[in-house]
Amino acid sequence: MNQAYSIRPATRQDCPAMLGLIRELAEYEKAPQEVTVDPLHFEQSGFGPHPVWWAIVAEGQEGIVGFALYYIRYSTWKGQVMYLEDIIVTESHRGKGIGSMLMDQLIQEAKQKQFGRIVWQVLEWNEPAIRFYRKYGASFDPEWVNVILDI
């Protein structure tokens, strides 16, 4: 474990830093215009009376440098599963083991909560992320097609 960083549950006060990392990810994925979530809506969705997402953050001396955000998805075949929406480490802190610290903690949480699995998506061109996930033995399923209906 990297002693310079700690992993902890996200708090309401972390939301502005998390949104900053989300915007950084959107820039990396060449889609900055797609981040349209209202900051108050983001905060209420995680820390309001009925949260729909949970997160853990990686914190160093300089503040929040990464996070992983998930929600519960239901599979009629597997029961409750963890859906990893995003795992983000700021560019200047990549390669320091922070992503692994976040992923290891997510795996622990999924086991503790008895989720049947963890599922997520990765862009096909994001080779660094694909290599990272392969280290965990993740399987890549070419049969399923993403379907999106914007309303």
C-alpha positions, -999 to 999 in steps of 0.1 A, spaced: 0 0 0 12 35 -9 16 53 24 15 87 8 -22 82 0 -52 70 19 -85 55 7 -117 65 25 -154 68 19 -164 100 0 -181 128 19 -204 155 7 -175 179 10 -156 159 -16 -181 166 -44 -164 196 -59 -131 178 -62 -148 148 -76 -166 169 -102 -132 184 -111 -119 149 -118 -149 140 -138 -143 170 -160 -106 160 -164 -118 125 -175 -142 140 -200 -113 160 -215 -92 129 -217 -121 111 -234 -125 140 -258 -161 148 -246 -159 177 -222 -193 190 -235 -210 158 -222 -205 167 -185 -238 184 -179 -246 172 -143 -256 200 -120 -233 202 -89 -263 202 -65 -279 173 -83 -246 154 -81 -243 161 -44 -279 152 -36 -276 120 -56 -248 107 -34 -256 124 -1 -293 132 -1 -320 113 17 -320 85 -10 -285 81 -24 -282 64 -57 -244 63 -58 -215 56 -34 -178 65 -37 -144 61 -22 -117 87 -26 -79 86 -27 -64 115 -7 -29 127 -5 -13 158 10 -26 178 -20 -62 167 -15 -83 143 -35 -63 128 -63 -87 100 -74 -120 83 -67 -142 54 -77 -180 58 -79 -204 30 -81 -241 21 -78 -261 -10 -73 -274 -27 -104 -297 -57 -103 -292 -87 -125 -320 -112 -128 -293 -139 -131 -269 -128 -104 -288 -106 -80 -273 -73 -68 -240 -63 -86 -217 -34 -82 -217 -12 -113 -184 8 -114 -194 41 -131 -159 57 -129 -125 51 -115 -104 82 -120 -69 92 -109 -57 127 -118 -31 125 -146 -3 138 -124 -7 110 -100 -11 80 -123 14 52 -121 17 55 -83 -5 26 -74 -36 48 -65 -58 31 -91 -49 -3 -76 -57 10 -41 -91 21 -53 -98 -11 -72 -87 -33 -42 -110 -14 -19 -139 -17 -44 -134 -55 -45 -134 -56 -7 -167 -36 -5 -183 -58 -32 -173 -89 -12 -186 -74 21 -219 -65 5 -221 -99 -11 -225 -85 -46 -224 -112 -73 -199 -93 -94 -185 -59 -104 -193 -47 -139 -181 -16 -159 -173 -3 -193 -141 8 -209 -136 26 -241 -120 3 -267 -92 28 -274 -82 33 -237 -53 9 -237 -39 20 -203 -72 13 -187 -76 -21 -205 -41 -32 -194 -50 -21 -158 -82 -42 -158 -65 -72 -173 -42 -73 -143 -73 -81 -122 -83 -109 -145 -113 -90 -158 -130 -105 -188 -140 -84 -218 -174 -94 -234 -176 -87 -271 -212 -100 -274 -230 -72 -257 -237 -38 -274 -241 -6 -255 -276 9 -260 -283 45 -251 -316 63 -252 -312 100 -244 -345 115 -231 
